[in-house]
Amino acid sequence: MIVDLRSDTVTRPSAAMRRAMAEAEVGDDVFGDDPTVNRLQARAAELLGFEQALFFPSGTQSNLAALMSHCGRGDEYLVGQEAHTYRFEAGGGAVLGSIQPQPLANRPDGTLDLAEVEAAIKPDDPHFARTRLLALENTITGRAIPRSYFEKALELAGKKNLSAHLDGARLFNAAVKLEIPAKDLCKGFDSVSVCLSKGLGAPAGTVLLGNPTLIAKARRARKILGGAMRQAGLIAAAGIYALEHNIERLAEDHANAERLANGLRDSGYEVEGPHTNMVFVRISSEKVSALKEILDKEQILVLPGARLRLVTHLDVDAAGIDRAIAAFRSFAAKN
Amino acid sequence: MIVDLRSDTVTRPSAAMRRAMAEAEVGDDVFGDDPTVNRLQARAAELLGFEQALFFPSGTQSNLAEPGDRLELKLERALDSFSMRLKEKR
């Protein structure tokens, strides 16, 4: 039995989720005819307090469509160096949206210094790109950022006439960790992107939330980017199932991350976290490949690196975590 | 019973196709771990006489994919003809 700690994207649909997909009523979503996609969109909008939602095949595309809806050619968005929308989406905003990113350093807690944000807003002058959007993320590298920070960030954005986008790929991890409704974490944002495939366990899919004007622009961007799909209800059914069954249980993933962090600390490792469902371990770079070899033998999958990120999710239980701890411990004993 | 002549994009998966989907073995394709995606790509490439194939969520996206080098251009053409072939078969 493999214990896959590479990412929470590796989860496979359960038998019940597969059944929901196999039985989904479908239509051509490009004509707006897919009742299951429509149901997912309505449900996500209602759950998160927006007028509308739009279903995308991926979070990368949902974020990019949001950037393209808020910003035009020659506009700029302010974003963290560690943000997925800046660092992990192949520069899509610049490549396909002609939008300039203005990255700012994330502080150790994952937030941006709002004084730095304000200082980075460009004056109205033809030398500069037009600063249009503040893009934030929650959770960011696992860290759940409290609502009080966003209140201040959104106040600044409002004062400076910037739109605000939240990459909430792991929004529900943040909501469960902070013990507040996900809807409250979304309040005041002009758009929020929420992944159905990571901790929630659907095979693919993200919803973008916003008002009808934003969603109309995003729908156009989605078509340009090739995200309009036909009988997409088959995937959307998994998203509905995920929203109905897999939110509260994220607390188990967080508990498993804590179990893992404690076990690794007890084995002598330098551990950061847990941050929701993630644990980070410092491994001296010359030991990484030897560790990987031992873990592979024990069928513990990780993405090797000097700052090793381990991610818990619904396909890893406490017994799997204990096996992972044992493998790390045996490596520590020999090295 | 509706007779939908708007487009051949309106077809719904049959019971047998749904069964194949429901029973599909899956993995994380971003890590290259999805055996069914790999099988589709290998089959399409073999069927159409190319070295490789790449699965996209839509034809719009497959067409858009940057034709920066010959291989990618070939991939696009392969997938285009593959989706046409599928439509012909229906």
Boltz contact constraints between the chains, C-beta under 6 A:
constraints:
  - contact:
      token1: [A, 9]
      token2: [B, 28]
      max_distance: 6.0
  - contact:
      token1: [A, 10]
      token2: [B, 28]
      max_distance: 6.0
  - contact:
      token1: [A, 12]
      token2: [B, 26]
      max_distance: 6.0
  - contact:
      token1: [A, 18]
      token2: [B, 22]
      max_distance: 6.0
  - contact:
      token1: [A, 22]
      token2: [B, 18]
      max_distance: 6.0
  - contact:
      token1: [A, 22]
      token2: [B, 22]
      max_distance: 6.0
  - contact:
      token1: [A, 26]
      token2: [B, 12]
      max_distance: 6.0
  - contact:
      token1: [A, 28]
      token2: [B, 9]
      max_distance: 6.0
  - contact:
      token1: [A, 28]
      token2: [B, 10]
      max_distance: 6.0
  - contact:
      token1: [A, 57]
      token2: [B, 57]
      max_distance: 6.0
  - contact:
      token1: [A, 226]
      token2: [B, 58]
      max_distance: 6.0
  - contact:
      token1: [A, 226]
      token2: [B, 60]
      max_distance: 6.0
  - contact:
      token1: [A, 226]
      token2: [B, 61]
      max_distance: 6.0
  - contact:
      token1: [A, 226]
      token2: [B, 64]
      max_distance: 6.0
  - contact:
      token1: [A, 229]
      token2: [B, 57]
      max_distance: 6.0
  - contact:
      token1: [A, 229]
      token2: [B, 58]
      max_distance: 6.0
  - contact:
      token1: [A, 230]
      token2: [B, 9]
      max_distance: 6.0
  - contact:
      token1: [A, 231]
      token2: [B, 12]
      max_distance: 6.0
